[in-house]
Amino acid sequence: MKIEIVDNALTPEIYIAVRKQVNFKYYPYEDVKVALKNSLYTVVIYDEGKPIGISRIVGDGKIVFFIKDVVVIPEYQKQNIGSMLMDRIQQYISTVACEGAYIGLMSTPGLTNFYKKFGFIERPTAELGPGMVKFYNT
């Protein structure tokens, strides 16, 4: 493997292609283009020029950060690529976040222990409710 990690290199083409390989929801090109433009930070991991992992952060850039799309293509899963993405994301957040900033994510089923390694906690707790989500449909 010849790994290269590139900040803010995520394009709509890469985003759509990598998500497709793990059967994540498809979003139209123009929607992805807007979403990536409005992301605080993106990262792509390549192996010999081939995108093998992606991630991005959305939020306000100071108090709230939400980690989205930590995605590794199937043939590279369980090879530390996800950890490289998370390390890079947390590195970025450490340069811009204020003390006590909220960093959230939604785990794919079966991956909560992976995120716990990076200090994330499962909800609900005695202090925090379970969290909720709603999907917009026209």
C-alpha positions in Angstrom: 0.0 0.0 0.0 1.1 3.5 -0.8 -1.2 5.6 1.4 -1.7 9.4 1.0 -4.0 11.5 3.2 -5.2 14.7 1.6 -7.1 17.4 3.4 -10.1 19.2 1.7 -9.8 17.1 -1.4 -13.2 15.5 -1.4 -15.0 16.0 -4.7 -18.6 15.1 -5.6 -17.3 12.3 -7.8 -15.2 10.7 -5.1 -18.0 11.2 -2.5 -20.6 9.5 -4.7 -18.3 6.7 -5.8 -17.0 5.7 -2.3 -20.5 5.8 -0.7 -21.8 3.7 -3.6 -19.3 1.0 -2.8 -20.7 0.6 0.8 -24.3 0.9 -0.3 -24.9 4.2 1.4 -27.8 6.4 0.2 -27.3 8.1 -3.1 -27.5 11.9 -3.4 -27.6 13.7 -6.7 -24.3 15.4 -7.9 -25.6 19.0 -7.5 -26.7 18.3 -3.9 -23.4 16.7 -3.0 -21.6 19.7 -4.6 -23.5 22.1 -2.2 -23.0 19.8 0.8 -19.2 19.6 0.3 -18.9 23.3 -0.3 -20.6 23.9 3.0 -18.5 21.3 4.9 -16.0 22.7 7.4 -13.4 20.1 6.5 -13.0 17.0 4.4 -10.4 14.3 4.1 -9.6 11.6 1.5 -7.3 8.7 1.9 -5.8 7.3 -1.3 -3.9 4.1 -2.1 -1.7 4.7 -5.2 -4.1 7.4 -6.3 -7.3 5.4 -5.7 -9.7 6.9 -3.1 -10.2 4.3 -0.4 -11.6 6.3 2.5 -13.4 9.6 3.0 -14.8 11.7 5.8 -16.1 15.2 6.5 -17.1 17.6 9.2 -20.1 19.9 9.3 -20.9 22.4 12.0 -20.3 26.0 13.0 -16.6 25.8 13.2 -16.2 26.7 16.9 -18.8 25.2 19.2 -20.5 22.4 17.3 -18.9 19.7 15.0 -20.7 16.8 13.5 -18.6 14.0 11.9 -20.2 12.7 8.7 -19.4 10.0 6.2 -16.6 8.1 7.8 -16.5 5.7 4.9 -13.9 3.1 3.9 -14.4 0.9 0.8 -14.9 -2.8 1.6 -11.5 -4.2 0.5 -9.7 -1.7 2.8 -11.9 -2.1 5.9 -10.2 -3.5 9.0 -6.9 -2.1 7.8 -6.7 1.0 10.0 -8.0 3.4 7.3 -11.0 4.4 9.5 -8.7 5.1 12.4 -6.5 7.3 10.1 -9.6 9.2 9.0 -10.7 9.7 12.7 -7.2 10.8 13.7 -7.1 13.4 11.0 -10.6 14.7 11.8 -9.8 15.0 15.5 -6.5 16.8 14.6 -8.5 19.4 12.6 -11.1 19.9 15.3 -8.3 20.4 17.9 -7.1 23.4 15.9 -10.4 25.2 15.8 -12.7 24.1 18.6 -13.4 26.0 21.7 -13.2 24.5 25.2 -16.2 22.2 25.7 -17.2 22.1 22.0 -19.8 19.4 21.1 -18.5 16.8 18.7 -21.2 14.4 17.5 -21.6 11.5 15.1 -24.1 8.7 14.3 -22.5 5.3 14.3 -23.2 2.7 11.7 -24.6 -0.4 13.4 -21.8 -2.5 14.8 -19.2 0.2 14.9 -19.9 1.9 18.3 -16.8 0.3 19.8 -14.7 1.7 17.0 -15.8 5.2 17.9 -15.5 4.6 21.7 -11.7 4.2 21.0 -11.7 7.9 20.1 -13.5 9.0 23.2 -17.1 9.0 22.0 -19.8 7.8 24.4 -23.1 6.0 23.7 -26.3 7.8 24.5 -28.5 7.9 26.5 -26.6 8.4 29.7 -27.8 9.8 33.0 -27.0 13.3 31.8 -27.7 13.0 28.1 -30.9 11.9 26.4 -30.9 9.3 23.6 -30.6 11.8 20.7 -32.9 11.8 17.8 -32.9 12.1 14.0 -35.4 13.0 11.3 -35.0 12.5 7.5 -36.5 15.1 5.2 -38.6 13.8 2.4 -40.4 16.0 -0.1 
